[in-house]
Amino acid sequence: MNELGKRIQELRKQHNISQNELADRVNVSKAQMSRYEVKGVQPPADILNKIAEVLGTSVDYLINGNTDEKAKASLKNTELIQRFKDIEALPEEEQNVLLQVISAYIRDFKAR
């Protein structure tokens, strides 16, 4: 199984969607969906977009995988990325406090 196929299958299972249901929702046959998941067949762009939409992810994630790499590609400030990882490791209550502080700061900045 190729990486794209693995990611489609994993996300499909996380969303409790059968292969038949996903195939129906993106308008392909079950056999074709199986080819995408198991045989390494690359879906056309329009189908890949539909699969990503149904599975609540991005085409970039389906193709490239790792969300850390995706974050690094979109966020240039590596210190900021590290701080988000540090915050994510905190207990939920502390995360919520920090989110409130960040939200207040952003609100005040935008109000200037």
PESULJO-V649913 format. One record per residue. RES is the residue in one small letter. PHI is phi as a letter, one per 20 degrees, with the letter a starting at -180 (* if undefined). NEAR is the number of other C-alpha atoms within 10 Angstrom. D_CENTER is the distance of its C-alpha to the mean C-alpha in Angstrom with 1 decimal. Layout:
# PESULJO-V649913
[[RES,PHI,NEAR,D_CENTER] [RES,PHI,NEAR,D_CENTER]]
This chain:
# PESULJO-V649913
[[m,*,14,19.6] [n,e,13,17.6] [e,f,15,14.2] [l,g,22,12.6] [g,f,22,14.5] [k,f,17,13.6] [r,f,18,9.8] [i,f,25,10.8] [q,f,22,13.4] [e,f,14,11.6] [l,f,18,9.0] [r,g,19,12.2] [k,f,13,14.2] [q,f,10,12.1] [h,e,12,12.5] [n,l,10,16.1] [i,d,15,16.3] [s,f,13,18.9] [q,f,19,18.9] [n,f,14,21.6] [e,f,14,19.8] [l,f,20,16.7] [a,g,19,19.4] [d,f,13,21.3] [r,f,12,18.5] [v,d,18,17.7] [n,m,13,21.5] [v,c,13,22.0] [s,f,15,24.2] [k,f,16,23.2] [a,f,12,24.8] [q,f,14,22.6] [m,f,24,19.4] [s,f,17,20.9] [r,f,16,21.6] [y,f,21,18.0] [e,f,23,17.0] [v,d,17,20.2] [k,e,13,22.2] [g,m,15,19.8] [v,f,16,20.6] [q,e,15,18.4] [p,f,17,17.6] [p,f,8,19.0] [a,g,10,16.9] [d,f,10,17.5] [i,f,15,16.5] [l,f,20,13.3] [n,f,18,12.5] [k,f,17,13.7] [i,f,25,11.7] [a,f,19,8.3] [e,f,13,10.1] [v,f,17,11.5] [l,e,20,8.5] [g,m,12,6.8] [t,c,14,3.8] [s,d,17,5.4] [v,f,17,8.3] [d,g,14,8.0] [y,f,16,5.3] [l,g,21,7.6] [i,e,15,10.5] [n,e,14,10.3] [g,n,16,8.2] [n,h,11,8.8] [t,f,11,6.9] [d,f,11,10.6] [e,f,12,11.6] [k,f,13,9.2] [a,f,12,10.6] [k,f,13,14.0] [a,f,10,13.9] [s,e,9,13.4] [l,d,12,15.5] [k,f,10,18.9] [n,e,10,20.5] [t,f,11,20.0] [e,f,10,22.0] [l,f,12,19.7] [i,g,15,16.7] [q,f,11,19.1] [r,f,11,20.3] [f,f,12,16.9] [k,f,12,16.6] [d,f,11,20.2] [i,f,16,19.6] [e,f,12,16.8] [a,e,11,19.5] [l,f,12,22.0] [p,f,9,23.1] [e,g,11,21.5] [e,f,9,24.8] [e,f,13,24.8] [q,g,16,21.2] [n,f,13,22.4] [v,f,11,25.5] [l,f,14,23.7] [l,f,13,21.4] [q,f,12,24.6] [v,f,12,26.3] [i,f,12,23.5] [s,f,12,23.4] [a,f,12,27.2] [y,f,12,27.4] [i,f,11,25.1] [r,g,11,27.1] [d,f,10,30.4] [f,f,9,29.3] [k,f,8,28.5] [a,f,7,31.8] [r,f,5,33.8]]
